[in-house]
Amino acid sequence: MKNLITLTFLIISTSILAQNTILFEDFNDGFPAGWQTIDEDGLAPYNDPAVNFITDSWVMHEDYDTLGINDSILISTSWFETAGTADNYIVLPALALGTYGNYISFDCKSKDQTYPDDFEILFSSSNLNGFTSNPVIFDSVGPSYWTNYTVSLDSAGITGETVYLAFRHNAYDQFILEIDNIKVFTESPMGIANKESNEISFYPNPAKEYLTIKGLSEIASYSISDINGKLIQNGTTFNNINLENITKGFYFLTIGNTISKKLIVE
């Protein structure tokens, strides 16, 4: 199992009072208007059915883990006919950030843990060509299982500005990077009750009997719902959740008042 990447951002406790969603996209209604792709590497995908259809920097694809329920994700490849480094951007529409408490959250994984794919989050204040001239907001390697990240944008010095945000896939000769459920939001200063340098995540995903939770500093409530919103299980957790009574399928896990995260039970 790939080790979890340790990140620095905020755990938001259950006493959140105010959250304003600036943008949310789950890619289930087609490629979103106002989003742009940029292919800077110009490399052709390897002539293999696994990737030869990825002819743009990012394309939509049915989630490999939940086939048959029309759950779409974004994918990008770094496996090319000529080995090289991917330089693929997916650019969000221009976003007006708040004066405090700006975050981006998203789900991410590498399709094959043997070939982990690197990625970055970048910003540009003026145009679509200024990303590499600014500091990187966040960089990591796609984990083996679907993992949700929540990253503070305030440290980039862009509070109160209108900016473009971009995910940049920049792996060398790996395989496929997957991203889903991108959300940009602000939190009221009055709504943040607890701060820690850590990661809110869970694994494995897909899971069988148990789910391990990482990053909680205290016991928190959780709920598991099916794709129709029906509550399947709820309770409290600190470091694990028992899934023995849940049938195989696709669900959403919510911990405290954080956003729901996809969960697959095998």
N, C-alpha and C positions, 0 to 999 in steps of 0.2 A: 504494500500500500504506500502511495506517495505521501511523504510528510506534509502536513499542512503548512502553508506559508504564514508567517507571523506578520500581521499588518498593523498599522497605526491609524485608528479612527475611533469614533465614539460608539459605545453601547448606550442605547437610549432606553431608559427604564419605562416601566408600565405607567408612570405618572405623566406621560406626554400630554400636553394640553392643546397644542396647536401645531398642525403640520399643513403646509401648503404645497400641493403638487404642481410643479412647473411643467413637467412632461412625464408621460408614462407610455411605454410601447412594449407590447408582447408579441408583435409580428404575426398575429393570427388573422388579420384582416388585409393581408397583402403588404407590399413594400410601402412604408409610410411616406406620405407627401412631405416634401421639404427636407428629406434626408438625402445625403449624397455619398457616393462611393468614389474613391480615388485610388487608382492602381499605379503606384510609383515604381514598382519593380519591373513591370512589362514582361514578366516571365510566363510561359505557357504551362498550364497544369500537366502533370505527368499523364501519359496515355494509359490510364487505368480507370475502369468504371467507377472506382471509389472517389475520384477527384476530377476526371476529365470534363465534367459538366460545369465545374467552377471556373467559368471564363471571365468573371468580373472579380474585383477585389473582395467583395462580400456578396453572398447570395442567400436567399431564403431557402430553407429546407425543412422538411418535417423532422421533428425531434427524433433522433435515432432510438431513444429509449422509450418512446411512447407512440409508436407507429399506429395509425388507424384512428386517431381521435382528433386529427387536424390541429395539432399543437405545433406551431412553426417556430423556428429559431433562425438566427443568422450564423453562417459558417464562412470560414476563409481557409484556404490551403497554403501550405509552404512546401508542398511536394511538387517539384517542377521537373520538366523534361531535362533541363540543365540545372544541376544543383545550385541553389543560391538562397539569398535571404529575402523573405517576404517583406514587402513594404506596402501594406494594404490598409487603407483608411475607410472607416465608416463615420461620417460626419453628421452630427445632430443639427437640427435647425438652430438659428440664433436664439439664445436664451437670455432673458433678463433676470439676473440673479438678485437675491435679496441682500440687504446690508449686513446680515449675520445669519449663521447657521445653514449654509448651503451644502448639500450632499448629492452624490450620485450613487445609486445602488444598482446592482446587476447580478445576474447569474452567469457563471462561466465554467467551462471545463474543456480539457483536451479530449478528443474522441478516443485516442489510444494512449494509455499511460506510458507505453514504451516510447512514444514520440511526443513529449510535452511541448506545447507551443507557447512562446513568449508573447506578451502584449503590453501596451502602454495606454494610458489616458493622457491626452494632450489638450491644450486650449489655444485659441487664437482670438485676439480682441478685435482685429480689423478685417481680416479676409480669410479665405480658405487656404492660403499659401503660407501662413505665418506660424504653423504649428511647431516646426522644429526649431524656431528661434526663441521659443519660450521654455521655461523649466518643465520637466515632466511632472505631472500631478501624481501619477501612480504607475508602477510597473510590477509585473509579476509573471508567473508561469501558470498556464491553465492547469488546474488540479485534475485528479483522476475522476472525481465525482462532481456532480453539479454542486456548486458552492455559491452562496450568496455573499457579496461584498457590499459594504457601505463605506464610502470614502468621503472624507471632508474635502470640500473645494476651497474653503476659506484660506487655507495655508498658501494657496497659489497667488493670493493678493488680488483676486478678481471680484471681491464682494461689491455689490451694487452696480456691476458692469453688465453690458450685453456682450455675450461671448459665444463662440462656437466651441463645442466639445467634440473630441474625436477619439475613437478607439483605433489604435494602430497595431496591427498584427505584424510582428517583426522577427519571427522565428527563422532559423536557418535549417532548411532541409528536414522538416519534421512531417506533420500530417495535416490534421484539421483542428482548428480552434472553433469552439461553439460559444455563442453569447445569446442571452435571452433576458426578458423582463427588465429593461433599462428604465430607471426612474430617476428624475432630478427633482429635488424638493428642498424646502426650507423648513427649519424648526424655529419656533419662537424661543428666545432666551429664557422665558418663564417656563417653557415646557421641558427643559433639559434638567433632569433631576440627578443624573449620575453619569460621570465620565470615567472611562478607563481606556488605557492603551491596550487594545486586544482585538480579537476577531469574533464576530458572531458567525458560527458556521456549524454544519452538522455533516456526519458521514457514517457509514457509506451511503451512497445514493446512486443506484438502487440499493435498497436495504431489505433485510429479511426479518429477523426476530427482534433486533434491537437497533436503536439509533443513538449515536454518541453526539452530545452537544458540547461545543467548545466556546468559551468566551463569556459565560454568565458569571457574574460576581455574587449573585444571590438567587434564591429559588424564584422561578417565574412561571406564570401560567402558560399553557399551550393548548392549541386545538388543531385537529386534523379534519379537513373537510374534503368531500369528493368534488369532482369537476362540476357538479350541479349546485354546489354550495351547501350540501347536506352535511351536518356535523356527524362525524364518525366516532371520534374519540377526543376527550379533553382531560386535563388534569394539571399537575404542576411538575416541573423538572428543574434539575440543576446541571446534570451531566449526561443523562440518558433517558430514552423513552422506549417502553416495551411495545412492540408491534405484533405480538403473537396473535392477537385477536382481530387483526386487520387482514382482509383478503387481498390477493394480488391486484394491483391496479395503480392508477395515477391519482395523486392527492395533492392538497396544498397544506403545508404546515405553517402555522402562525405561532410565534413565541412572543409573549407579552403583547404589546401593541405595535410590534414591528411589522413590516410588510410580509405578506404570505410568500412562501418559497415552495417551489415544486418538490414533491417527494414521490418516489417510485417504490412500491413494495412488491417484491418478488416472491 
